[in-house]
Amino acid sequence: MAASPTREREERVELDCPRCGSPHTPAQEYCLECGDRLSTPQSTATVRSARPPAARRLVAAWPLLVALVVATLAATVVLIAERTETAANDSIIAPLPRPDGPPPEEELAEIEPPPEAAPTRAAQPARRPRPRRPDAAGGAIVQWPAGRRQGFTVVLASIPDVRGRGSATESAQAAARAGLPRVGILNPNVFSSLHPGYYVVFNGIHNSRAAAERAVDAAQSAGFDDAYVAEVAR
């Protein structure tokens, strides 16, 4: 009669002595090393023989579990990569075709040519001032206003009437060429405020003495060092 599988497993199991740790068979009653009486062979053998197969199965299953975990991680990584690539492709928006017809007003404003510059007017020649009425000798001199009975002026020179009006005219022309404005000649026989017997070369016609005094410096700068302010009255 053949032995049962449980019996064969019990015979192959080796137990350890609880006192010295030496191995022994389940059928042994005494330890061969220390002589201590061993536990009940049948109960100990049954317990010891039931554990190793489960441990062996657990150790044998570890490679399979590790391979399963690695395969799961690899599949997850591939799935994430595919989803990322799909999302990136979906985010690319193709340019819409331009519809037929005229462009919108915004684009017309951008391509509209700049306005042409307004034509510039040709430079007008400067107007020449009207020449004042010349005296007999050709110099530009002015006359005291006929309706003006009183005023102030700057006296540039006093010429004795025995020398004639021509000497007074030459002095007035020199003042005009020096740049002094409104230069003229006063006849002492017409203006009572003037010293009789002298022609007066004047510069400017002013309403107040203060205004005439401000013109004295310009007359002196033009070379008439003896210029002074005088009142003119008929």
C-alpha positions as CSV (number, residue, x, y, z in Angstrom):
1,M,0.0,0.0,0.0
2,A,1.4,3.5,-1.0
3,A,2.1,6.1,1.6
4,S,-0.3,9.1,1.7
5,P,1.1,12.6,0.6
6,T,0.6,14.0,4.1
7,R,2.8,11.2,5.5
8,E,5.5,11.7,3.0
9,R,5.6,15.5,3.7
10,E,5.9,14.8,7.4
11,E,8.8,12.4,6.9
12,R,10.7,15.0,4.8
13,V,10.3,17.8,7.4
14,E,13.2,18.4,9.8
15,L,12.5,19.9,13.2
16,D,14.8,21.8,15.6
17,C,15.5,20.9,19.1
18,P,13.9,23.5,21.5
19,R,17.0,23.2,23.8
20,C,20.1,23.2,21.5
21,G,18.6,23.8,18.1
22,S,19.9,20.6,16.5
23,P,17.8,19.2,13.7
24,H,15.8,16.0,14.1
25,T,13.2,14.0,12.4
26,P,9.6,14.0,13.4
27,A,9.7,10.4,14.6
28,Q,12.6,11.1,17.0
29,E,11.8,11.2,20.7
30,Y,15.2,12.3,22.1
31,C,17.7,14.8,20.7
32,L,20.9,13.1,19.6
33,E,23.0,16.1,20.7
34,C,21.7,17.2,24.2
35,G,19.6,14.1,25.0
36,D,16.5,16.3,25.8
37,R,13.1,14.7,25.3
38,L,11.5,16.2,22.2
39,S,7.9,17.3,21.8
40,T,5.2,15.0,20.6
41,P,6.4,14.1,17.1
42,Q,3.0,13.9,15.5
43,S,1.7,17.4,16.5
44,T,5.0,19.2,15.9
45,A,5.5,17.6,12.5
46,T,2.0,18.6,11.5
47,V,2.5,22.2,12.4
48,R,6.0,22.5,10.8
49,S,4.9,20.7,7.7
50,A,2.0,23.0,7.1
51,R,4.1,26.3,6.9
52,P,6.8,25.8,4.3
53,P,4.5,25.2,1.3
54,A,2.7,28.5,1.9
55,A,5.9,30.4,2.3
56,R,7.3,28.7,-0.8
57,R,4.2,29.7,-2.8
58,L,4.5,33.3,-1.6
59,V,8.2,33.5,-2.6
60,A,7.4,32.0,-6.0
61,A,4.6,34.6,-6.5
62,W,6.9,37.7,-5.9
63,P,8.4,37.7,-9.4
64,L,4.9,37.6,-10.9
65,L,3.7,40.5,-8.7
66,V,6.7,42.6,-9.6
67,A,6.2,42.0,-13.3
68,L,2.5,42.9,-13.0
69,V,3.3,46.2,-11.3
70,V,6.0,47.1,-13.9
71,A,3.6,46.3,-16.7
72,T,0.9,48.4,-15.1
73,L,3.2,51.4,-14.7
74,A,4.5,51.1,-18.3
75,A,0.9,51.0,-19.7
76,T,0.0,54.1,-17.6
77,V,3.0,56.1,-18.9
78,V,2.2,55.2,-22.5
79,L,-1.5,56.2,-22.0
80,I,-0.5,59.6,-20.4
81,A,2.0,60.3,-23.3
82,E,-0.7,59.5,-25.9
83,R,-3.2,61.8,-24.2
84,T,-0.7,64.6,-23.9
85,E,0.2,64.4,-27.6
86,T,-3.4,64.4,-28.6
87,A,-4.1,67.5,-26.5
88,A,-1.1,69.3,-28.0
89,N,-2.3,68.5,-31.5
90,D,-5.9,69.6,-30.7
91,S,-4.5,73.0,-29.4
92,I,-3.1,73.9,-32.9
93,I,-5.7,76.0,-34.6
94,A,-5.5,76.1,-38.3
95,P,-5.8,79.5,-39.9
96,L,-9.3,80.2,-41.3
97,P,-9.4,80.8,-45.0
98,R,-10.0,84.5,-45.9
99,P,-13.6,84.9,-47.1
100,D,-14.2,86.3,-50.5
101,G,-15.2,89.9,-50.7
102,P,-13.8,93.3,-49.5
103,P,-11.6,93.3,-46.4
104,P,-13.2,94.7,-43.2
105,E,-12.9,98.4,-42.3
106,E,-10.0,97.7,-39.8
107,E,-7.9,96.3,-42.6
108,L,-8.9,99.1,-45.0
109,A,-7.7,101.6,-42.4
110,E,-4.3,99.8,-42.2
111,I,-3.7,99.6,-45.9
112,E,-5.1,103.1,-46.7
113,P,-2.2,105.2,-48.1
114,P,-1.2,108.2,-46.0
115,P,-2.8,111.5,-47.0
116,E,-0.8,113.6,-49.4
117,A,0.9,116.6,-48.0
118,A,-0.8,119.9,-48.8
119,P,1.0,121.8,-51.4
120,T,3.1,124.5,-49.8
121,R,2.6,128.0,-51.0
122,A,5.4,129.7,-52.8
123,A,7.3,132.0,-50.7
124,Q,6.1,135.5,-51.2
125,P,8.8,138.1,-51.7
126,A,9.0,140.5,-48.8
127,R,7.3,143.8,-49.4
128,R,9.5,146.7,-49.6
129,P,8.5,149.6,-47.4
130,R,7.3,152.6,-49.2
131,P,10.0,155.2,-49.4
132,R,9.3,158.3,-47.5
133,R,9.0,161.6,-49.3
134,P,12.6,162.6,-50.2
135,D,13.9,166.1,-49.6
136,A,15.4,168.2,-52.4
137,A,18.8,166.7,-51.7
138,G,17.5,163.1,-52.1
139,G,17.5,162.0,-48.3
140,A,14.4,160.2,-46.8
141,I,13.2,162.7,-44.2
142,V,9.7,163.3,-42.6
143,Q,7.6,166.4,-41.9
144,W,6.2,167.3,-38.6
145,P,2.4,166.6,-38.7
146,A,0.6,169.8,-39.9
147,G,-2.3,169.3,-37.4
148,R,-0.1,168.6,-34.4
149,R,0.4,171.7,-32.3
150,Q,2.4,170.2,-29.4
151,G,4.7,167.2,-28.8
152,F,8.2,166.0,-27.8
153,T,11.2,165.0,-30.0
154,V,14.9,164.3,-29.8
155,V,17.0,167.2,-31.2
156,L,20.0,165.8,-33.1
157,A,21.5,169.0,-34.4
158,S,20.8,172.8,-34.6
159,I,22.0,174.4,-37.9
160,P,22.2,178.2,-38.2
161,D,19.9,179.5,-40.8
162,V,22.7,181.6,-42.3
163,R,24.2,178.3,-43.6
164,G,21.0,177.5,-45.4
165,R,18.5,174.7,-45.3
166,G,20.9,172.5,-47.3
167,S,23.2,172.0,-44.3
168,A,20.3,170.9,-42.2
169,T,19.1,168.5,-44.9
170,E,22.6,166.8,-45.1
171,S,22.6,166.3,-41.3
172,A,19.1,164.8,-41.5
173,Q,20.1,162.4,-44.3
174,A,23.1,161.2,-42.3
175,A,20.8,160.4,-39.3
176,A,18.4,158.5,-41.6
177,R,21.3,156.5,-43.0
178,A,22.4,155.7,-39.5
179,G,19.1,153.9,-38.9
180,L,17.3,156.5,-36.8
181,P,13.5,156.5,-37.5
182,R,11.3,159.5,-38.4
183,V,14.1,162.1,-39.0
184,G,13.0,165.5,-40.2
185,I,13.7,169.3,-40.1
186,L,11.9,172.0,-38.1
187,N,11.7,175.6,-39.2
188,P,12.2,178.0,-36.3
189,N,10.0,180.5,-37.9
190,V,7.0,178.1,-37.7
191,F,7.5,176.7,-34.1
192,S,7.6,179.2,-31.3
193,S,9.2,176.9,-28.9
194,L,12.4,176.7,-30.9
195,H,15.4,179.1,-30.7
196,P,15.0,181.6,-33.6
197,G,17.7,181.6,-36.3
198,Y,18.4,177.8,-36.2
199,Y,17.1,174.9,-38.2
200,V,16.4,171.9,-35.9
201,V,17.1,168.3,-37.1
202,F,14.7,166.1,-35.0
203,N,14.3,162.3,-34.5
204,G,10.8,161.0,-33.6
205,I,7.5,162.4,-32.6
206,H,6.4,161.5,-29.1
207,N,3.4,162.3,-26.8
208,S,5.5,162.6,-23.6
209,R,8.9,163.6,-22.5
210,A,9.5,160.2,-21.0
211,A,9.0,158.5,-24.3
212,A,11.3,160.9,-26.0
213,E,14.0,160.4,-23.3
214,R,14.0,156.7,-24.0
215,A,15.0,157.5,-27.7
216,V,18.0,159.6,-26.7
217,D,20.2,156.6,-26.1
218,A,19.6,155.3,-29.7
219,A,20.5,158.7,-31.1
220,Q,23.7,158.9,-29.1
221,S,24.6,155.4,-30.2
222,A,24.2,156.5,-33.8
223,G,26.9,159.1,-33.4
224,F,24.8,162.1,-32.2
225,D,26.5,162.6,-28.8
226,D,24.8,166.0,-28.2
227,A,21.2,164.7,-28.7
228,Y,18.6,166.0,-26.2
229,V,14.9,166.1,-25.6
230,A,12.9,169.2,-26.6
231,E,9.3,170.3,-26.6
232,V,7.8,171.3,-29.9
233,A,4.9,173.7,-30.0
234,R,3.5,176.0,-32.6
